[in-house]
Amino acid sequence: MDRLTEMEAFATVVDQGGFTDAAKKMGISKSAVSKHVSSLEARLGARLLNRTTRRVSPTEIGLAYYDRARRVLNDAGEADALVTSMQSAPSGLLRISVATDFGVNHLSPVLGDFLSEFPDITVNMVLNNRYVELISEGFDMAVRIGELEDSSLRARKLTETTKRMIASPAYFEKYGRTEKIDDLNDHKLLHYSNQSSGNVWKVTAPSGEKR
């Protein structure tokens, strides 16, 4: 940090043609600018500036050093600006995995507004009902429904949804209606092969009991 400050003081003196204007430019005292330049010359073991009562100008060595120092300072400024711009204006490719029905019915309608607000972002939304592995398959995020497994990944609740237990009228006529959870043991249940929990129905009773 001290080295960059010394470089900045020296380069500003050269740019402004003197210590007084350099001090105004940097917003510090003239003595502080002089101290930084003197410290730089002492560290390098070379005189970088010719000082007269009328003007300040770089020596031959100072001019060569100025060119390199200005490049370093410009690169440092660009690095700071890059971080600021990346935080204020998101950009790049965003890969999202989402179930087909949720993506079509809920994400697709708002996607246009999102891209208008963040024009530097490109969205690759993959619609499928398969439980993907985010990291190994290169996804940035996924929208999932149901209870999440323990994971180091960050999760945020978006909304609530409900599931319905349904059957056709013909099925009810043949097998009867269920009255309690245990009755399901005597029924033919359909399972979704891509569900992360496997072939298991998770049912919550009115009492709050989970089975």
Beta strands, then each sheet from edge to edge (+ up, - down):
strand 1: 49-51
strand 2: 56-58
strand 3: 92-98
strand 4: 121-127
strand 5: 141-143
sheet 1: 1+ 2-
sheet 2: 4+ 3+ 5+
end
